[in-house]
Amino acid sequence: MGLDGNGSPLTARQNPFIFTFLIIVALVILALLIFHLISRYLHKYHTSKKYVDEHKNEITTKKNVQNVSRLASLDAVEQALLQQICSDYKPTNIEYLIKETGPIQELLKRKYTEMVESRASEEEIAILFSLQFKLEKAHDEALFITTTNSLGVGQEFTFKDIDGRDWLLTMAKNSPQFIELNIPKALAESDRKPEPLSRFMLSFNSKGNISYTLQTRAIRYEEAKEGVYSLFISNSNSLKPVQRRKYKRLSFVSHCAFSAVKPTAKKAGDASKSYEILENKYDGFLQDISADGARISCSMPIKEDQYIHIRFSINDNEQNAVGLIVSTKKSPDHNQFILHIKFTDISIAAKNQIYAFVYGYTG
């Protein structure tokens, strides 16, 4: 075979186009490799203890605010408010501060107090709470985990059997091959437990107070010692964070009153509300509340998909809202009915009062 045969290196070198193309490809690959190595080095350097210690206690700059704004998907108005807060109070580097809950909470609470004292509009205060929610969400997302390998001994899991009963399982050991869970004797002896080699669901809350679900496989059961029962399960790399509520919710008990709401026809161009609040009032108790809705208990078996008008008090300030009953359930003792309500008509002022109460800015 000759050196100048078809497809030989000599032929390639004799063709300027092919030779140039090969050189360009090689240079591109080299450039990508260099870029990858530099990126890895910079990431390692920027996450090193030395770099963090040097930068976390610096006063927040405009660039820091811009980076946080991208991370938290802030709009222009929310970013401007965050920039104003950082300019006024000069906190340490906001990029590291949002990884902690307490300092950010205190920073925004300080701004809220100032806005109330300066009689800022309810619309302006609402922007503060929108900023609060997005920063809180960015904080939580930074703590997301994807594998059970990172969980420690003592982590608690919840298993719901086919009857809807919740069982608490506690991690006794975590190894690459399996997880050992301590389980109640009643579950170990129950026919409702997961069958060996079957797949089943678990849920748990991480240290960042984020809820997850995961699918795993039961390997075997064991009685390590008398009265101590274990379930061995497989590790999982497919943890799914449970979608957070759009609004933070606070549990508490407070008296409230509610009335039925009668929908009315709405004429074209009529800006008035399209419902009528009926006169009869009924007593109930708020069980929890958020800016999006509430849960109340009462003695009446009110059906779902009905609208009601609720009167309640937040920090001695009377508020009211119209909401849709999205579900009705009996209380555990079967003496009360629990109404889950989604607000459909509530003022910005009332929402802000609820936000301030839920986040602990007032009271």
C-alpha positions in Angstrom: 0.0 0.0 0.0 1.4 3.4 -1.0 1.8 6.3 1.4 -0.3 8.5 -0.9 -3.2 6.1 -1.0 -6.8 7.3 -0.4 -7.4 8.2 3.3 -3.7 8.2 4.2 -2.1 10.9 6.5 -0.1 12.1 3.5 -3.2 12.8 1.6 -4.7 14.7 4.5 -1.6 16.9 4.9 -1.7 17.6 1.2 -5.3 18.9 1.5 -5.1 22.4 3.1 -8.8 22.5 3.9 -8.8 19.2 5.8 -5.6 20.1 7.6 -7.0 23.5 8.7 -10.2 21.9 9.8 -8.3 19.3 12.0 -6.2 22.1 13.5 -9.4 24.1 14.4 -11.1 21.1 15.9 -8.0 20.4 18.0 -7.8 24.0 19.2 -11.5 24.1 20.1 -11.1 20.8 22.1 -8.0 22.3 23.8 -9.9 25.5 24.6 -12.8 23.7 26.1 -10.5 21.5 28.2 -8.7 24.6 29.5 -12.0 26.3 30.2 -13.3 23.3 32.1 -10.1 23.1 34.2 -10.2 26.8 35.0 -13.9 26.6 35.9 -13.2 23.7 38.2 -10.4 25.6 39.8 -12.4 28.7 40.3 -15.4 26.8 41.7 -13.1 25.0 44.2 -11.4 28.3 45.1 -14.7 30.2 45.5 -16.1 27.5 47.8 -12.9 27.1 49.8 -12.8 28.0 53.5 -10.1 30.6 52.8 -12.2 32.4 50.2 -15.4 32.3 52.2 -13.7 33.6 55.3 -12.2 36.5 53.3 -15.5 37.5 51.7 -18.5 36.6 53.9 -17.9 39.4 56.4 -17.4 42.1 53.7 -20.2 44.8 53.4 -22.7 43.9 50.7 -22.0 45.5 47.3 -24.2 46.2 44.4 -22.7 43.2 42.6 -23.7 40.9 45.6 -27.3 42.2 45.4 -27.3 41.5 41.6 -26.0 37.9 42.2 -28.7 37.2 44.9 -31.4 38.8 42.6 -30.5 36.3 39.9 -30.4 33.4 42.3 -33.8 34.3 43.8 -35.4 35.4 40.5 -36.3 38.8 41.9 -38.0 41.3 39.7 -36.7 44.9 39.2 -38.9 46.3 42.0 -37.9 43.6 44.5 -34.2 44.0 43.6 -34.4 47.7 44.1 -35.9 47.2 47.5 -33.2 44.7 48.5 -30.5 47.2 47.2 -32.1 49.9 49.3 -32.1 47.7 52.4 -28.5 46.8 51.9 -27.5 50.4 51.3 -29.3 51.6 54.4 -28.3 48.9 56.9 -25.0 47.8 55.4 -25.3 44.0 56.3 -22.4 41.6 55.7 -22.2 39.9 52.3 -25.8 39.1 51.3 -24.7 36.2 49.2 -23.7 34.3 52.3 -26.3 35.9 54.6 -29.2 34.3 52.7 -27.8 30.9 53.6 -28.8 31.6 57.1 -32.4 32.2 58.3 -32.0 34.4 61.3 -30.0 37.3 60.0 -32.2 37.8 56.9 -35.3 37.6 59.0 -34.0 40.4 61.3 -33.0 42.5 58.4 -36.4 42.4 56.7 -38.2 42.8 60.1 -36.2 46.0 60.6 -37.2 47.3 57.2 -40.9 46.4 57.9 -40.8 48.3 61.2 -39.4 51.3 59.4 -42.0 51.1 56.7 -44.8 51.0 59.2 -43.4 54.0 61.1 -43.0 56.0 58.0 -46.6 55.1 56.9 -45.5 53.3 53.7 -48.4 52.2 51.4 -49.8 48.7 51.7 -48.6 48.1 48.1 -45.0 48.9 49.1 -45.2 46.7 52.2 -46.5 43.9 50.0 -43.3 44.1 48.0 -41.3 43.5 51.1 -43.2 40.2 51.8 -42.8 39.1 48.2 -39.0 39.7 48.6 -39.2 37.7 51.9 -40.8 34.7 50.2 -38.3 34.6 47.3 -35.3 34.9 49.5 -36.7 32.2 51.8 -37.3 30.0 48.7 -33.7 30.5 47.5 -32.4 29.6 50.9 -34.4 26.4 50.9 -33.3 25.4 47.4 -29.6 25.8 48.4 -30.2 23.1 51.0 -31.9 20.6 48.7 -30.4 17.1 48.8 -30.8 14.4 46.2 -29.6 11.2 47.9 -30.2 9.4 51.2 -26.4 8.8 51.5 -26.1 12.2 53.1 -28.6 11.5 55.9 -27.4 10.7 59.4 -28.3 8.3 62.2 -31.4 9.4 64.0 -33.1 10.7 60.9 -36.9 10.0 61.2 -39.0 8.7 58.3 -42.8 8.3 58.0 -44.4 5.3 56.4 -48.1 5.4 55.5 -49.7 2.0 55.3 -52.7 1.1 53.1 -55.1 2.0 55.9 -53.7 5.5 56.0 -51.9 5.1 59.3 -48.6 6.8 59.8 -45.6 4.9 61.3 -42.4 6.5 62.5 -39.2 4.8 61.5 -35.8 5.9 62.7 -32.4 5.5 61.0 -30.0 3.3 63.0 -27.3 2.9 60.3 -26.6 4.3 56.9 -24.1 2.4 54.7 -23.5 2.4 50.9 -25.2 -1.0 50.7 -28.3 -0.4 52.8 -30.1 1.7 55.5 -31.2 0.1 58.7 -34.4 1.5 60.2 -35.6 0.9 63.7 -39.4 0.2 63.5 -42.2 -0.2 66.0 -42.9 -3.8 67.2 -46.6 -3.3 66.1 -45.5 -2.6 62.5 -43.0 -5.5 62.5 -45.9 -7.8 63.5 -48.4 -6.2 61.2 -49.6 -7.5 57.8 -49.6 -3.9 56.7 -45.8 -3.6 56.6 -43.9 -3.5 53.2 -43.2 -7.0 51.9 -39.6 -8.0 51.5 -38.2 -7.0 48.1 -41.3 -4.8 47.5 -41.0 -1.1 46.6 -42.7 1.5 48.8 -42.8 5.2 49.7 -41.3 7.1 52.6 -41.3 10.7 53.6 -39.1 12.8 55.9 -38.0 16.3 56.8 -34.4 17.3 56.4 -32.4 19.5 58.8 -33.3 22.4 56.6 -37.0 21.7 57.4 -37.6 20.7 53.8 -40.0 17.8 53.2 -39.0 14.9 50.8 -40.6 11.8 49.5 -38.6 8.8 48.2 -39.2 5.4 46.7 -37.1 2.6 48.2 -37.1 -1.2 48.4 -37.6 -3.3 51.5 -34.6 -5.8 51.8 -35.3 -7.8 54.9 -36.6 -7.6 58.5 -34.6 -8.5 61.6 -35.0 -8.6 65.3 -31.6 -7.5 66.4 -32.3 -8.1 70.0 -35.5 -8.9 72.0 -38.0 -6.2 71.4 -35.9 -4.2 68.9 -37.0 -4.6 65.3 -35.2 -3.4 62.2 -36.1 -3.0 58.5 -33.3 -2.9 56.0 -34.0 -0.8 52.9 -32.0 0.3 49.8 -30.5 3.8 49.5 -32.2 6.2 47.1 -30.7 8.8 44.7 -34.1 10.1 43.6 -35.4 12.2 46.5 -38.2 14.5 45.6 -38.8 17.7 47.6 -42.4 18.3 48.4 -43.7 21.5 46.8 -43.8 24.2 49.4 -46.9 26.3 49.9 -46.8 29.6 48.1 -47.3 31.3 51.5 -45.9 30.6 54.9 -48.6 29.2 57.3 -48.8 29.5 61.0 -50.7 27.2 63.4 -52.5 28.8 66.3 -56.0 28.8 67.8 -58.2 31.9 67.8 -62.0 32.6 67.7 -63.6 33.6 64.5 -67.0 34.1 63.0 -68.3 33.2 59.6 -71.3 33.7 57.4 -72.7 32.2 54.3 -72.1 34.0 51.0 -74.7 34.2 48.2 -73.3 34.8 44.7 -75.0 37.5 42.8 -75.2 38.3 39.1 -72.6 40.8 37.9 -73.5 43.2 35.2 -71.1 44.2 32.5 -68.9 47.1 33.6 -70.0 46.7 37.3 -67.0 46.9 39.6 -68.8 45.8 42.7 -68.3 42.5 44.4 -70.4 39.6 42.9 -71.7 38.2 46.1 -73.9 39.0 49.1 -72.9 38.3 52.7 -75.9 36.7 54.5 -76.8 37.9 58.0 -76.6 34.8 60.1 -73.2 34.4 61.8 -71.7 31.2 63.2 -68.8 30.6 65.6 -65.6 28.8 64.8 -61.9 28.7 65.6 -59.0 29.4 63.4 -56.5 26.5 63.4 -53.9 28.1 61.1 -53.6 30.9 58.6 -51.6 32.2 55.7 -52.0 35.0 53.3 -53.6 32.5 50.9 -56.1 30.8 53.2 -57.0 29.4 56.5 -58.2 26.3 58.4 -61.0 26.6 60.8 -63.0 24.2 63.0 -66.7 24.4 63.7 -69.6 22.3 64.7 -71.4 22.5 61.4 -71.0 19.9 58.6 -70.6 22.5 55.8 -70.0 21.0 52.4 -67.1 21.8 50.0 -67.2 24.2 47.1 -69.2 26.9 49.0 -68.1 30.4 49.7 -68.1 31.9 53.2 -67.2 35.2 54.7 -64.8 35.0 57.7 -64.2 37.6 60.4 -61.1 37.1 62.5 -58.5 39.1 64.5 -54.8 39.4 64.0 -52.9 41.1 66.8 -56.2 42.7 68.0 -56.9 44.1 64.5 -60.1 42.8 63.0 -59.9 41.5 59.5 -62.2 39.8 57.1 -62.1 37.8 53.9 -64.2 35.7 51.6 -63.0 32.3 50.8 -63.9 29.0 49.1 -64.2 25.8 51.1 -61.9 23.4 49.3 -62.3 20.5 51.6 -64.2 19.5 54.8 -63.0 16.8 57.1 -64.0 15.5 60.6 -61.6 16.3 63.4 -59.8 13.3 65.0 -62.3 13.2 67.9 -65.2 13.4 65.4 -66.7 16.3 67.4 -65.8 19.1 65.0 -65.5 19.7 61.3 -62.3 21.1 59.8 -62.8 23.5 56.9 -59.9 24.2 54.6 -60.4 27.6 53.0 -58.8 29.4 50.1 -59.2 33.1 50.2 -60.7 34.5 47.0 -61.3 38.1 48.2 -59.0 39.7 50.7 -57.5 43.2 51.0 -53.8 43.9 50.6 -53.9 45.4 54.1 -55.3 42.2 55.6 -52.7 40.1 53.7 -49.9 42.3 55.0 -51.2 41.9 58.6 -51.2 38.1 58.1 -47.7 38.1 56.7 -46.4 40.2 59.6 -48.1 37.9 62.1 -46.9 34.7 60.4 -43.3 35.9 60.1 -43.2 37.2 63.7 -42.8 40.9 62.7 -45.6 41.9 65.1 -47.0 40.7 68.4 
